Amino acid sequence: MPSKKQRRRREKERRHEFEEAYYDAEGNEITREEYEQLVAESPALGAAANGAAPAKPIQRGGRTIHPPSWRRVLKRGLLFAPLMYLTLYFLSPEGATPVRIAFSTAYLLALFVPFSYFMDRFMYRRFAARGNVKR
């Protein structure tokens, strides 16, 4: 059920009168009769002159959202592990040993990997609720 704001916006969009504008191949505005003559001569030229694609419609949001998986999250963790290690190496105090930094990196990964999975799951569910998931 659309909210009151959404209903008002939809009603406003329906109230406005739109003028159709036609363009030739160079981008100049032409009359409807000239446009129809172009279409009669060449349908593909007429569609191109109007700025529309002749073959298939434009799809918005071409990115496909995949369901969450632990494998993808572990790969992401392996990509971020060296970055985490280097960050801890440069930000750690003078007396920190590489082993201690490696343990700190492992601890951060232990937090990062499940958090990343649950964030992926949350985003997948949000996209699925909107109907944006392509299966």
Secondary structure, DSSP 8 states (H G I E B T S, - for coil): ---HHHHHHHHHHHHS-----EE-TTS-EE-HHHHHHHHHH-HHHHHHHTT--SSS---S---------HHHHHHHHHHHHHHHHHHHHHHS-TT--HHHHHHHHHHHHHHHHHHHHHHHHHHHHHHHHHT----
